[in-house]
Amino acid sequence: MKQNGVKEMHSTVAKSLKLRFLNNISLPVFTGARIEGEEGFPLQVALVDCFTGQIIYSGPESTAKVEVNMTLQT
């Protein structure tokens, strides 16, 4: 088999991404309480391309970890 010599290209264009909850938060939410999805399921969060609406499943962005810190504002 011959190699065609094509190298993988990496885009230098910045992506516009956002986090999207895939399920609803179980209400009510109380200060200091664990936040869960509806019916006690874990919250599901996806990284989504703002231009296409597609969920990011591969690439360096797909392995990002999300930490949520909430503060009480008065």
N, C-alpha and C positions, 0 to 999 in steps of 0.2 A: 504494500500500500504506500502511496506517496502522500507526503504532507503537503498541504497547499500553501504553507507559509503564512497563513493569516493569523495575526496575533489578536488576542482578546483586547478589545478597546474598552477603556474606562471613561465614562463621561465626566467632564469637568464642570458640567452645569449643576448648579445647586438645586436640590430637590425641595419641594414644599411639602412637608409632612405634618400630620396632626394625629393626636390620639383620639380614639373613638371608643366609647363604651359599647359593647355588643349586647349587654343585657341591662335591665333597669336596676337601680338601687332600691333595696328594700326600705320602705318608709315605715315609721318615722326614723330619722337619724338622730341619735342622742350623743352629746358630748362624752368622750371617753369610751364609747361603745364601739365594738367591731362593726365595720361597714361591710355589708354583704349584698349580693344580688338578690333578686326576687326569689322567694321560697327557700332562702338560706344558701343558695348556690354561690360559689366564689364569683367576684366581679371579673368579667372578661374584658380586656382592653386590647385593641388592635392599633397598629401603626398604619395609617392610610395615606396614600398619595392624594394631595389636594386637587390635582389636575384631572386624574383619571378616576378617583374614587376607589381604586383597587387596594386591597390589603397587601402589605409588604410581607412576603413569606420567605424571601431569600436576600442575600447580600448583607453587608455589615450592619445596616440599620435593623435588620430582622432579629438580631441577637441583643438588642439594647434592653437594659433592665429599667423598670419604672419604679420610682419611690414616690409615694404620695405623703406629703406632710400637710397637715391641716392646722390652721391657727384660728383662734377665736378672735374676731374683731368686734370691738365695742364702740 
